[in-house]
Amino acid sequence: MTKNIRRWLLASLAVAAVGVSGCVLTSAQILAAFDLPNPFTIVSTGTPPIGSVDVDLNSVTDYADNKDKLKGLTDIALLGKFENVSGPAGAVEIWMTADHTTNFTTVGQITGGATKVWGPFEIGATGSVVTIKWDDSAALFTTAGKALLLSEVKGDGHFKLYAFGTAGTYNIRVTDGSLVFTLDAGL
């Protein structure tokens, strides 16, 4: 949905609510999506053997335009198509640091210095493809991960995500990946 259509729909809903109830809306929900690099790879034989993304929500217009009005985080999802390019069946985990300048290069550094945000989710052996949709993704977020994301969404909106596989050898390609937030905002 384009930005103009979304704004038109929100404005129409606001006018309809005033007409029906006689009162003015004082809050709204904003949908903001941060697109991951496409494709995004998580490769055990890579240098480093992990995947990482510097996330700056300030580059997302819907977030940046409403940041000063944010009240909370209603929902969040990590969406995309995960393909096991080569390797045995295993799982994928996503971890996060609030400091976007971290530069972890090993799984041990990640698990020792970051917060687990999402996962694990299972993926089959070579050739397996799993498309993560909203409901599937929502169930994979950890309580600590949601709290850290909320803090960052209401804070500077700039953080680092790390991804790795749990099988000893893995090569996972993520296409059309996106971190999507539903934010509560006051008008």
URVEN-V602541 format. One record per residue. D_CENTER is the distance of its C-alpha to the mean C-alpha in whole Angstrom. Layout:
D_CENTER + D_CENTER
//
This chain:
18 + 19 + 19 + 23 + 23 + 20 + 22 + 25 + 24 + 23 + 27 + 28 + 27 + 28 + 32 + 32 + 31 + 34 + 36 + 36 + 36 + 37 + 35 + 32 + 28 + 27 + 23 + 21 + 17 + 15 + 12 + 10 + 8 + 7 + 8 + 9 + 12 + 14 + 15 + 13 + 16 + 16 + 20 + 22 + 25 + 23 + 24 + 21 + 21 + 17 + 14 + 13 + 11 + 12 + 9 + 11 + 10 + 14 + 14 + 13 + 16 + 15 + 13 + 16 + 19 + 18 + 17 + 20 + 20 + 17 + 18 + 16 + 12 + 13 + 10 + 7 + 6 + 4 + 7 + 10 + 14 + 14 + 18 + 20 + 22 + 25 + 25 + 26 + 24 + 21 + 18 + 14 + 12 + 9 + 11 + 10 + 13 + 14 + 16 + 15 + 18 + 18 + 19 + 19 + 21 + 21 + 20 + 22 + 21 + 17 + 19 + 21 + 19 + 16 + 14 + 13 + 9 + 9 + 12 + 15 + 15 + 18 + 19 + 22 + 25 + 25 + 24 + 22 + 19 + 17 + 15 + 12 + 12 + 11 + 13 + 13 + 9 + 10 + 13 + 11 + 10 + 13 + 14 + 14 + 11 + 10 + 13 + 12 + 9 + 12 + 14 + 12 + 11 + 15 + 16 + 16 + 12 + 12 + 11 + 11 + 9 + 11 + 12 + 15 + 17 + 20 + 23 + 25 + 25 + 22 + 21 + 17 + 16 + 13 + 14 + 12 + 9 + 6 + 3 + 5 + 7 + 11 + 13 + 16 + 19 + 22 + 24
//
